[in-house]
Amino acid sequence: MVTIAGLIKDADGIQMSRSFEQMISDLPKGRYRVIIEPQTEMASIPQRRLLFMWFNYLAARTGSTKKQVHDHYCRLFLDESMESTKEMTSLQLTQFMHQIQADALVEFGIKLPEPADGDSYHYFIHEYKDR
């Protein structure tokens, strides 16, 4: 049996999704361990969309397919424990995307657009959002 409670610690104090005492009293007799670990957020849909727009952009600029670009970067930067981008947290995907940006610039001389690029980023989004 797994019992989960949400816990948030911030400047206003600690908030729990349910009473710790109540959660413990609801458990049947036995031995238990309590694990407290940071909650991670899965990568957002806009973050994933940008990644795949980058793959399309790189494919168009290098003569590859989007799948070839995706597979290349997965082989290059992911280890055996993370074979795909599907289950990445937001932080993991951000790190992966930074690696891709650096590689694309060094290997192909291609600067991948990001939100800080202003008008050129908006043009890129308009151009690649439906591909």
N, C-alpha and C positions, 0 to 999 in steps of 0.2 A: 504494500500500500504506500503510495506517495501522496503526501499532503504538501501543498504549495501555498505559500502566503507571499504577497507582494510587500516589499519594504522600500520605503523612500526615505533617505536621510538628506535633508537640505538645511538651509539657513533657518527655516522655521521649526526645525526639530525632526522628529521621526514619525512617519505615518505608516501604518500597516493595514493591509486589506482585511485582516481579521485579527482578533485578539490572540496573542501568542499563547496565553493561558488556556483559552477556549480550544485552540487548535491541539494543544498537548492533551487536554482532558478528553478530547474526542478519539484519541488513538487507543487501540486495544492494548492490553498489558504486553510488555515486551521491551526489547532494547532498541534504541533508535540513535541515529546520528543526525546532527543538524549541520547543514552546509549553507554557508552564506557566501554568495559569489556575485560579482557585478552582473547586472542584467545587460544584455547586449541587444541592440536594435538591428533587425534585418535590413539589408540594403533597401533603399526606397525605390519605388517605380521610376521616378525621374532620374535617379542616379543610374539605374540599369539601362534606361533608354539612352542616356548620354553615352554610356559605354558601347552600346550597339550602334549608335550613330557614328562613333569613332571607328568601329570596325568597318562599317560601310565606307566611310571616308578613306580609310587606309586601303581598303580593297580597291576602290576606284583609282587611287593614286599609285598603287603598286601593281595593278593588273592581277590581283588575287581575288578570291571570293571572300565574302564575309566569314564563311565557315573556316576557310584556310587561315585567315587572320586570327580569328577566335582561337582555333586550335594551336596555332603557333605561340600565342601569348600564354595560353594555359600550360603548354609544355615548358615554356621558358621560365615562367614565374611561379607556377603552383607546384607544391610537392604532392607526394602520394596521398597524404591525408585529405587534400582538397583538390579533387580532380576536376571540379567545375566551379563556375561562378554562382550557381543556383542557390547554394546555401550560405553564401557569404554574409557576414554582418556588414553594416555600413562602414565600419572602420576597415575591415579587411578589403572591401571593394575599393575604398578610397586609396589604400596603399597599393593595390593591384593597378589601379588607374594611373597613379603617379609613376609606377614602374613602366607602364606602357607609354606614357607621355615622354619619359626620358629616353626610352629605347627608340621611339619613332623619330625623335629629334636627332639622336646620334646616328642611327642606322640609315634613315631615309631622308633626313633633313626636313621632316614634316613636323610643324608645330600643331598639336591638336588643340582646337578651340576650347576655351573654358569660359564660365560666366564673367570673369574679370576682364575679358577681352572686349566687352561692350558691343558695339555695332557689328563687328565681324563675327562675334559669337551668335548674335541674333540672326544674322544672314545664314550662318552655318545651320542653325536649328531649323530655320524656314526651309532650307535646301534639303536637309537630310531627315527631317522628322517622319516622313512617310515612306522611306525606303526600306 
